Amino acid sequence: MQIHWGDLGAVFGVSLGITLATVVLFSLGIAAWPGNEGGGGVRARPADRPAATVTAVLCFGVCLAIAAFGIALIIAG
């Protein structure tokens, strides 16, 4: 049995990249979510910052799509 180190490295690199992208997108979604200003105890409502809400929802949606695609790969494989 032979190990194809190049292919193993490619799988590792893609897995690491997708993992880091998912973590960064989720972190950006949390940071963009209205009400995370961190001061004064006054929380912003989502209606007060529509661009931030849209950004957060898009980030969370992409994270959900990545997770669903990964699960689909595992189930189909």
N, CA, C and O atoms as a GROMACS GRO file, in nm:
protein
  308
    1MET      N    1   0.084  -0.117   0.000
    1MET     CA    2   0.000   0.000   0.000
    1MET      C    3   0.089   0.124   0.000
    1MET      O    4   0.185   0.134   0.076
    2GLN      N    5   0.055   0.217  -0.087
    2GLN     CA    6   0.132   0.340  -0.097
    2GLN      C    7   0.046   0.458  -0.056
    2GLN      O    8  -0.075   0.461  -0.080
    3ILE      N    9   0.110   0.555   0.006
    3ILE     CA   10   0.041   0.678   0.044
    3ILE      C   11   0.078   0.785  -0.057
    3ILE      O   12   0.196   0.810  -0.081
    4HIS      N   13  -0.020   0.847  -0.115
    4HIS     CA   14   0.002   0.956  -0.209
    4HIS      C   15   0.007   1.086  -0.128
    4HIS      O   16  -0.096   1.148  -0.100
    5TRP      N   17   0.127   1.125  -0.091
    5TRP     CA   18   0.145   1.236   0.001
    5TRP      C   19   0.093   1.368  -0.056
    5TRP      O   20   0.043   1.453   0.017
    6GLY      N   21   0.106   1.383  -0.186
    6GLY     CA   22   0.056   1.506  -0.249
    6GLY      C   23  -0.095   1.518  -0.236
    6GLY      O   24  -0.147   1.625  -0.206
    7ASP      N   25  -0.165   1.407  -0.260
    7ASP     CA   26  -0.310   1.407  -0.247
    7ASP      C   27  -0.353   1.426  -0.102
    7ASP      O   28  -0.449   1.498  -0.074
    8LEU      N   29  -0.282   1.362  -0.010
    8LEU     CA   30  -0.312   1.378   0.132
    8LEU      C   31  -0.291   1.523   0.175
    8LEU      O   32  -0.371   1.578   0.251
    9GLY      N   33  -0.184   1.584   0.127
    9GLY     CA   34  -0.158   1.725   0.158
    9GLY      C   35  -0.264   1.816   0.100
    9GLY      O   36  -0.302   1.915   0.163
   10ALA      N   37  -0.312   1.785  -0.020
   10ALA     CA   38  -0.417   1.866  -0.082
   10ALA      C   39  -0.547   1.858  -0.003
   10ALA      O   40  -0.614   1.959   0.017
   11VAL      N   41  -0.583   1.738   0.041
   11VAL     CA   42  -0.704   1.722   0.122
   11VAL      C   43  -0.689   1.797   0.254
   11VAL      O   44  -0.783   1.862   0.299
   12PHE      N   45  -0.573   1.788   0.314
   12PHE     CA   46  -0.549   1.860   0.439
   12PHE      C   47  -0.559   2.011   0.418
   12PHE      O   48  -0.620   2.081   0.498
   13GLY      N   49  -0.500   2.060   0.310
   13GLY     CA   50  -0.503   2.204   0.283
   13GLY      C   51  -0.644   2.255   0.258
   13GLY      O   52  -0.681   2.361   0.309
   14VAL      N   53  -0.722   2.182   0.179
   14VAL     CA   54  -0.860   2.224   0.152
   14VAL      C   55  -0.943   2.218   0.280
   14VAL      O   56  -1.021   2.310   0.306
   15SER      N   57  -0.927   2.115   0.358
   15SER     CA   58  -1.001   2.103   0.484
   15SER      C   59  -0.967   2.217   0.580
   15SER      O   60  -1.055   2.275   0.642
   16LEU      N   61  -0.839   2.248   0.591
   16LEU     CA   62  -0.797   2.358   0.677
   16LEU      C   63  -0.851   2.491   0.627
   16LEU      O   64  -0.896   2.573   0.707
   17GLY      N   65  -0.846   2.513   0.497
   17GLY     CA   66  -0.896   2.638   0.440
   17GLY      C   67  -1.045   2.656   0.461
   17GLY      O   68  -1.088   2.765   0.498
   18ILE      N   69  -1.123   2.551   0.438
   18ILE     CA   70  -1.268   2.560   0.457
   18ILE      C   71  -1.301   2.581   0.605
   18ILE      O   72  -1.392   2.657   0.638
   19THR      N   73  -1.229   2.514   0.692
   19THR     CA   74  -1.252   2.531   0.836
   19THR      C   75  -1.223   2.674   0.879
   19THR      O   76  -1.303   2.734   0.950
   20LEU      N   77  -1.111   2.728   0.836
   20LEU     CA   78  -1.077   2.866   0.872
   20LEU      C   79  -1.177   2.965   0.812
   20LEU      O   80  -1.214   3.062   0.879
   21ALA      N   81  -1.220   2.942   0.689
   21ALA     CA   82  -1.318   3.031   0.627
   21ALA      C   83  -1.450   3.029   0.703
   21ALA      O   84  -1.513   3.133   0.720
   22THR      N   85  -1.492   2.911   0.748
   22THR     CA   86  -1.617   2.900   0.822
   22THR      C   87  -1.608   2.973   0.956
   22THR      O   88  -1.701   3.043   0.996
   23VAL      N   89  -1.497   2.956   1.026
   23VAL     CA   90  -1.478   3.023   1.155
   23VAL      C   91  -1.475   3.174   1.137
   23VAL      O   92  -1.535   3.247   1.215
   24VAL      N   93  -1.405   3.222   1.035
   24VAL     CA   94  -1.398   3.366   1.010
   24VAL      C   95  -1.535   3.422   0.973
   24VAL      O   96  -1.574   3.527   1.024
   25LEU      N   97  -1.609   3.353   0.887
   25LEU     CA   98  -1.742   3.399   0.849
   25LEU      C   99  -1.836   3.402   0.970
   25LEU      O  100  -1.914   3.497   0.985
   26PHE      N  101  -1.830   3.301   1.053
   26PHE     CA  102  -1.916   3.298   1.171
   26PHE      C  103  -1.880   3.411   1.266
   26PHE      O  104  -1.968   3.475   1.324
   27SER      N  105  -1.751   3.436   1.284
   27SER     CA  106  -1.706   3.545   1.370
   27SER      C  107  -1.749   3.680   1.315
   27SER      O  108  -1.790   3.768   1.391
   28LEU      N  109  -1.741   3.698   1.184
   28LEU     CA  110  -1.787   3.822   1.123
   28LEU      C  111  -1.938   3.839   1.140
   28LEU      O  112  -1.986   3.950   1.162
   29GLY      N  113  -2.012   3.730   1.130
   29GLY     CA  114  -2.155   3.737   1.151
   29GLY      C  115  -2.191   3.779   1.293
   29GLY      O  116  -2.282   3.859   1.313
   30ILE      N  117  -2.119   3.726   1.390
   30ILE     CA  118  -2.144   3.765   1.529
   30ILE      C  119  -2.104   3.910   1.551
   30ILE      O  120  -2.175   3.984   1.620
   31ALA      N  121  -1.993   3.952   1.494
   31ALA     CA  122  -1.949   4.090   1.511
   31ALA      C  123  -2.044   4.188   1.444
   31ALA      O  124  -2.063   4.299   1.493
   32ALA      N  125  -2.105   4.149   1.333
   32ALA     CA  126  -2.194   4.237   1.259
   32ALA      C  127  -2.335   4.239   1.318
   32ALA      O  128  -2.412   4.331   1.289
   33TRP      N  129  -2.370   4.141   1.398
   33TRP     CA  130  -2.506   4.131   1.450
   33TRP      C  131  -2.538   4.255   1.534
   33TRP      O  132  -2.460   4.291   1.622
   34PRO      N  133  -2.650   4.319   1.509
   34PRO     CA  134  -2.685   4.439   1.586
   34PRO      C  135  -2.699   4.408   1.734
   34PRO      O  136  -2.753   4.304   1.773
   35GLY      N  137  -2.651   4.499   1.816
   35GLY     CA  138  -2.659   4.481   1.960
   35GLY      C  139  -2.529   4.437   2.021
   35GLY      O  140  -2.523   4.415   2.142
   36ASN      N  141  -2.423   4.423   1.942
   36ASN     CA  142  -2.294   4.380   1.993
   36ASN      C  143  -2.196   4.495   2.002
   36ASN      O  144  -2.076   4.477   1.978
   37GLU      N  145  -2.244   4.614   2.036
   37GLU     CA  146  -2.154   4.728   2.046
   37GLU      C  147  -2.070   4.722   2.172
   37GLU      O  148  -1.959   4.775   2.176
   38GLY      N  149  -2.122   4.659   2.276
   38GLY     CA  150  -2.044   4.636   2.396
   38GLY      C  151  -2.034   4.752   2.492
   38GLY      O  152  -1.945   4.750   2.577
   39GLY      N  153  -2.119   4.851   2.484
   39GLY     CA  154  -2.106   4.962   2.578
   39GLY      C  155  -2.239   5.022   2.614
   39GLY      O  156  -2.331   5.026   2.533
   40GLY      N  157  -2.250   5.069   2.737
   40GLY     CA  158  -2.364   5.147   2.779
   40GLY      C  159  -2.490   5.069   2.810
   40GLY      O  160  -2.586   5.128   2.860
   41GLY      N  161  -2.494   4.943   2.784
   41GLY     CA  162  -2.611   4.863   2.814
   41GLY      C  163  -2.729   4.885   2.719
   41GLY      O  164  -2.835   4.825   2.738
   42VAL      N  165  -2.712   4.968   2.618
   42VAL     CA  166  -2.819   4.992   2.522
   42VAL      C  167  -2.794   4.904   2.401
   42VAL      O  168  -2.691   4.915   2.334
   43ARG      N  169  -2.889   4.817   2.373
   43ARG     CA  170  -2.873   4.726   2.261
   43ARG      C  171  -2.948   4.781   2.141
   43ARG      O  172  -3.061   4.827   2.152
   44ALA      N  173  -2.883   4.774   2.027
   44ALA     CA  174  -2.947   4.820   1.903
   44ALA      C  175  -3.045   4.714   1.855
   44ALA      O  176  -3.019   4.595   1.866
   45ARG      N  177  -3.156   4.759   1.802
   45ARG     CA  178  -3.252   4.667   1.743
   45ARG      C  179  -3.210   4.638   1.600
   45ARG      O  180  -3.145   4.721   1.537
   46PRO      N  181  -3.245   4.520   1.547
   46PRO     CA  182  -3.208   4.491   1.407
   46PRO      C  183  -3.260   4.593   1.308
   46PRO      O  184  -3.199   4.614   1.203
   47ALA      N  185  -3.373   4.658   1.339
   47ALA     CA  186  -3.429   4.757   1.246
   47ALA      C  187  -3.344   4.884   1.243
   47ALA      O  188  -3.351   4.961   1.147
   48ASP      N  189  -3.263   4.907   1.347
   48ASP     CA  190  -3.180   5.026   1.352
   48ASP      C  191  -3.058   5.016   1.261
   48ASP      O  192  -3.005   5.119   1.218
   49ARG      N  193  -3.014   4.897   1.232
   49ARG     CA  194  -2.895   4.876   1.150
   49ARG      C  195  -2.922   4.768   1.046
   49ARG      O  196  -2.876   4.655   1.062
   50PRO      N  197  -2.996   4.800   0.941
   50PRO     CA  198  -3.033   4.696   0.844
   50PRO      C  199  -2.914   4.638   0.768
   50PRO      O  200  -2.913   4.519   0.737
   51ALA      N  201  -2.813   4.720   0.738
   51ALA     CA  202  -2.696   4.668   0.666
   51ALA      C  203  -2.621   4.566   0.752
   51ALA      O  204  -2.572   4.465   0.700
   52ALA      N  205  -2.611   4.593   0.880
   52ALA     CA  206  -2.543   4.499   0.970
   52ALA      C  207  -2.622   4.368   0.981
   52ALA      O  208  -2.563   4.260   0.985
   53THR      N  209  -2.753   4.380   0.987
   53THR     CA  210  -2.836   4.260   0.996
   53THR      C  211  -2.822   4.175   0.870
   53THR      O  212  -2.809   4.053   0.879
   54VAL      N  213  -2.824   4.238   0.754
   54VAL     CA  214  -2.810   4.165   0.628
   54VAL      C  215  -2.673   4.099   0.620
   54VAL      O  216  -2.663   3.984   0.578
   55THR      N  217  -2.569   4.170   0.662
   55THR     CA  218  -2.434   4.114   0.661
   55THR      C  219  -2.426   3.992   0.751
   55THR      O  220  -2.370   3.889   0.713
   56ALA      N  221  -2.480   4.003   0.872
   56ALA     CA  222  -2.476   3.892   0.966
   56ALA      C  223  -2.552   3.772   0.914
   56ALA      O  224  -2.505   3.658   0.923
   57VAL      N  225  -2.671   3.796   0.858
   57VAL     CA  226  -2.752   3.686   0.806
   57VAL      C  227  -2.682   3.618   0.688
   57VAL      O  228  -2.686   3.496   0.675
   58LEU      N  229  -2.619   3.697   0.602
   58LEU     CA  230  -2.544   3.638   0.489
   58LEU      C  231  -2.428   3.552   0.539
   58LEU      O  232  -2.405   3.443   0.488
   59CYS      N  233  -2.355   3.602   0.638
   59CYS     CA  234  -2.243   3.523   0.692
   59CYS      C  235  -2.293   3.392   0.752
   59CYS      O  236  -2.234   3.286   0.728
   60PHE      N  237  -2.401   3.399   0.830
   60PHE     CA  238  -2.455   3.278   0.890
   60PHE      C  239  -2.511   3.184   0.783
   60PHE      O  240  -2.500   3.062   0.796
   61GLY      N  241  -2.569   3.239   0.678
   61GLY     CA  242  -2.621   3.157   0.569
   61GLY      C  243  -2.511   3.082   0.495
   61GLY      O  244  -2.528   2.966   0.460
   62VAL      N  245  -2.400   3.150   0.472
   62VAL     CA  246  -2.287   3.083   0.405
   62VAL      C  247  -2.231   2.973   0.495
   62VAL      O  248  -2.196   2.866   0.447
   63CYS      N  249  -2.223   2.999   0.626
   63CYS     CA  250  -2.177   2.895   0.718
   63CYS      C  251  -2.272   2.774   0.716
   63CYS      O  252  -2.227   2.660   0.716
   64LEU      N  253  -2.400   2.801   0.712
   64LEU     CA  254  -2.498   2.693   0.705
   64LEU      C  255  -2.485   2.615   0.575
   64LEU      O  256  -2.496   2.492   0.574
   65ALA      N  257  -2.462   2.685   0.464
   65ALA     CA  258  -2.445   2.618   0.335
   65ALA      C  259  -2.320   2.531   0.334
   65ALA      O  260  -2.322   2.420   0.281
   66ILE      N  261  -2.212   2.580   0.394
   66ILE     CA  262  -2.089   2.500   0.401
   66ILE      C  263  -2.112   2.374   0.483
   66ILE      O  264  -2.070   2.265   0.444
   67ALA      N  265  -2.179   2.388   0.597
   67ALA     CA  266  -2.206   2.272   0.682
   67ALA      C  267  -2.298   2.173   0.612
   67ALA      O  268  -2.276   2.052   0.618
   68ALA      N  269  -2.401   2.222   0.544
   68ALA     CA  270  -2.494   2.133   0.473
   68ALA      C  271  -2.423   2.060   0.360
   68ALA      O  272  -2.448   1.942   0.337
   69PHE      N  273  -2.335   2.129   0.289
   69PHE     CA  274  -2.260   2.065   0.182
   69PHE      C  275  -2.169   1.955   0.237
   69PHE      O  276  -2.159   1.848   0.178
   70GLY      N  277  -2.104   1.982   0.349
   70GLY     CA  278  -2.018   1.882   0.412
   70GLY      C  279  -2.097   1.759   0.456
   70GLY      O  280  -2.053   1.646   0.436
   71ILE      N  281  -2.214   1.782   0.516
   71ILE     CA  282  -2.298   1.670   0.558
   71ILE      C  283  -2.348   1.590   0.437
   71ILE      O  284  -2.353   1.468   0.441
   72ALA      N  285  -2.383   1.662   0.330
   72ALA     CA  286  -2.427   1.593   0.208
   72ALA      C  287  -2.314   1.507   0.150
   72ALA      O  288  -2.339   1.396   0.102
   73LEU      N  289  -2.192   1.558   0.155
   73LEU     CA  290  -2.078   1.479   0.107
   73LEU      C  291  -2.058   1.353   0.190
   73LEU      O  292  -2.028   1.246   0.136
   74ILE      N  293  -2.075   1.366   0.321
   74ILE     CA  294  -2.057   1.251   0.408
   74ILE      C  295  -2.167   1.147   0.385
   74ILE      O  296  -2.139   1.027   0.377
   75ILE      N  297  -2.290   1.192   0.373
   75ILE     CA  298  -2.403   1.098   0.355
   75ILE      C  299  -2.396   1.031   0.219
   75ILE      O  300  -2.419   0.910   0.208
   76ALA      N  301  -2.364   1.108   0.113
   76ALA     CA  302  -2.360   1.051  -0.021
   76ALA      C  303  -2.239   0.963  -0.044
   76ALA      O  304  -2.242   0.872  -0.127
   77GLY      N  305  -2.131   0.989   0.030
   77GLY     CA  306  -2.006   0.920   0.008
   77GLY      C  307  -2.005   0.781   0.053
   77GLY      O  308  -1.904   0.712   0.040
   0.00000   0.00000   0.00000
